[in-house]
Amino acid sequence: MKIAGHHTLPIDRERAYWLLQDPDVLAPCMPGCEELVKTGDDAYRMKMNMIIAAITGRFSGTIQIADKNPCQSFRLIVEGAGKVGFMKGDGVLHLAPNGDGAEVRFEGDVQVGGTLAAVGQRLIDTTAKMLIKRFFEKLIARAANGSPSS
């Protein structure tokens, strides 16, 4: 499944780039995130609780940041698994100046399997868009109120 979109953040591109890689900022912004712990350079362990339709599951997995082009782009590689299935994602985030803020464009591929895949691509796509929207809303609120990386 392809995922793509964009959001404008009311902060400059350099700050946005670093906030999007700060686990202390990201964890409270990620819907369902229970844990996001740095395990090495650009590597993290995560635990999330996801609800899609009537399927609820806890996922454990990893996030890897790669292909860093400071303040312009980076790649995320995400893998997670739980009793209701698995998910793998690989995507690129591009940041560009937009007035006094930054525009974040993202595109990537996500694969799901197990019971989770049984709910159908359309429902997963709708849920993914909703989760991404909530993530950026929380990130914008956190950036506006100041964050540890301010």
C-alpha positions in Angstrom: 0.0 0.0 0.0 1.3 3.4 -0.9 1.1 6.3 1.5 1.9 9.9 0.6 0.9 13.4 1.7 2.1 16.6 3.1 1.7 18.9 6.1 2.9 22.4 6.9 4.5 23.0 10.2 4.7 26.5 11.8 8.4 26.1 12.6 11.5 26.5 10.4 12.8 23.6 8.4 15.9 23.0 10.5 13.9 22.7 13.7 11.3 20.6 12.0 14.0 18.2 10.8 15.4 17.7 14.3 12.0 17.4 16.0 10.9 14.7 13.5 13.8 12.6 14.8 13.6 13.3 18.6 12.0 10.3 20.5 11.0 12.6 23.4 9.0 14.7 21.0 7.7 11.9 18.8 6.4 9.4 21.4 3.7 11.7 22.8 2.7 12.7 19.2 2.3 9.1 17.9 -1.2 7.8 18.5 -1.1 4.6 20.5 2.6 4.9 21.3 3.5 3.3 24.6 7.3 3.4 24.3 9.9 4.8 22.0 13.4 4.2 23.1 16.7 5.0 21.4 18.8 1.8 21.0 21.6 3.1 18.9 22.6 5.7 16.3 19.4 6.5 14.5 17.7 3.3 15.8 14.7 3.0 18.1 12.6 0.3 19.8 8.8 1.0 19.9 5.7 -0.4 21.5 2.3 0.7 20.2 -1.3 -0.2 20.8 -3.3 0.0 17.5 -7.0 -0.1 16.9 -8.3 -0.7 13.4 -12.0 -1.5 13.1 -12.7 -4.3 15.5 -9.1 -5.4 15.7 -7.0 -4.2 18.6 -3.4 -5.2 19.0 -0.2 -4.4 20.7 2.9 -4.2 18.4 6.6 -4.2 19.2 9.0 -3.2 16.6 11.9 -1.0 15.4 12.4 2.3 13.7 15.6 3.0 11.7 16.5 6.4 10.3 18.7 6.3 7.2 19.8 8.3 4.2 20.0 11.5 6.2 20.3 14.7 4.3 20.3 17.2 7.2 17.4 19.7 7.2 16.2 18.4 3.8 15.2 14.7 4.0 15.6 11.3 5.7 14.3 7.8 5.3 12.3 5.8 7.9 12.3 2.1 8.0 9.6 0.7 10.4 8.9 -2.9 11.3 6.4 -4.1 13.9 4.7 -7.3 14.8 2.0 -8.5 17.3 -0.6 -11.2 17.8 -2.9 -9.6 15.1 -0.2 -9.4 12.4 2.7 -7.5 11.2 3.5 -4.3 9.4 6.6 -3.1 7.5 7.0 0.4 6.2 9.7 2.3 4.3 9.3 5.9 3.4 11.0 9.2 2.8 10.3 12.6 4.4 11.3 15.7 2.5 11.3 19.1 4.2 11.2 22.4 2.4 10.8 26.0 3.5 7.3 27.3 3.3 7.0 31.0 4.4 7.9 31.1 8.1 7.4 27.4 8.4 8.3 24.1 6.8 6.4 21.8 4.5 6.9 18.1 5.2 6.2 15.8 2.2 6.2 12.1 2.8 5.9 9.0 0.6 6.4 5.4 1.2 5.2 1.8 1.1 3.5 -0.1 3.9 2.9 -3.9 4.0 0.6 -5.5 6.5 -0.1 -9.2 7.1 -2.0 -11.5 9.4 -5.4 -10.7 10.9 -4.6 -7.0 10.4 -4.6 -7.4 6.6 -8.0 -9.0 6.8 -9.7 -5.7 7.5 -8.9 -4.6 4.0 -6.6 -2.1 2.3 -9.3 0.6 2.2 -9.9 0.6 5.9 -6.1 0.5 6.7 -5.5 3.4 4.3 -8.3 5.5 6.0 -6.9 4.7 9.4 -3.3 5.5 8.4 -4.4 8.9 7.0 -6.3 9.6 10.3 -3.2 8.6 12.4 -0.9 10.7 10.3 -3.2 13.7 10.6 -3.4 13.2 14.4 0.4 12.9 14.6 1.0 16.2 12.8 -1.7 18.0 14.9 0.0 16.9 18.1 3.4 17.8 16.7 2.2 21.3 15.7 0.7 21.8 19.1 3.9 20.6 20.8 6.1 22.8 18.6 3.9 25.8 19.3 4.1 25.3 23.1 7.9 24.7 22.9 9.5 21.3 23.2 12.6 19.9 24.7 14.4 20.5 21.4 13.2 24.1 21.2 
